[in-house]
Amino acid sequence: MDTVILVIGANGQLGSVLVKSLQDKFGINNVIASDLRTKEGFNGLFEIIDATQFDRIQEIVKTYKITQIYHLAAILSAKGEENPLQTWDINMKTMFNVFEVSRLNNIEKVFYPSSIAVFGDGADKDLTPNDAYLDPATVYGISKASGENWSQYYFLRYGLDIRSIRYPGVIGYQSLPGGGTTDYAVDIYHKAVLGESFNCFLSEDTTLPMIYMDDVIRATLELMDAPKESIKTRTSYNLTGVSFSPAEITSEIQNIYPDFKVSYKPDFRQKIANKWPKSIDDSAAREEWGWQPKFNLKAMTETMIKELKAYYITDLV
Ligand code: SER
């Protein structure tokens, strides 16, 4: 049976990059991108899906004979706090729709992203273990902690092969994040390349787990490729890329732009970040499916700046 993949939330920070990698790997006609709105200039198959609508997901699954679903749509940590009940409703409803459609249509594999937002004060902040106590302090985090358990439930009860990673903050040049607490770490590069100063909404010593886009895409594809028997963690896998604070990323950028200036004005997102780990123990991912990150802060910074420079120069010409 051919692999035919549906990506829900394909216009997001991760989705837009992941879709390209999936197209390269499985063929442009075997990947159906979907989101609430079409995306200008998108190359490939696209369907509008509001994932709160069970029937619409099922219709697309049947039409294209989908075999795998990547469910990337969610309201993130910072944005989610604006309307807690609505965030819960959307994050859970879309998840249940995807899991139920998958169960009823014999979907072969599902990818369900979780997040470092599942951790709270009950977990060690340094090298947080995979099986740490979960007491998330945001609605987003609660929905992901719950979603992890539902993933495991669907696997144990129905044999649905759902795989999951707890994504750190994702940093890439191709797309912008939206509504997260780690978003500053993308924005800061744009400001540096544009020759502007940056006002950071986290304090300079707030260390958080992050990951470069290439690494996170590779991790996702490697997890989905791994033999079923090796996936022993059915809630979600911790994943490390690189941990740093705003002061550390600033000083790395200043190696390239010595005049780059950053000021600090922590807002409500500081409280969210304070509950999250500083670094992650991802030994389960390393042992069970061979995870190994490649990008450190220096390599990531050099690549981000090189790519963003090319982007802004092309844009300005
Ligand atoms: N990047 C996400 C956020 O900040 C964490 O999963 O909400």
Residues whose N, C-alpha, C, O or C-beta is under 5 A from the ligand:
A	BS01	LIG	L76 S77 A78 S115 I116 A117 Y167 P168 G169 V170 G179 G180 T181 T182
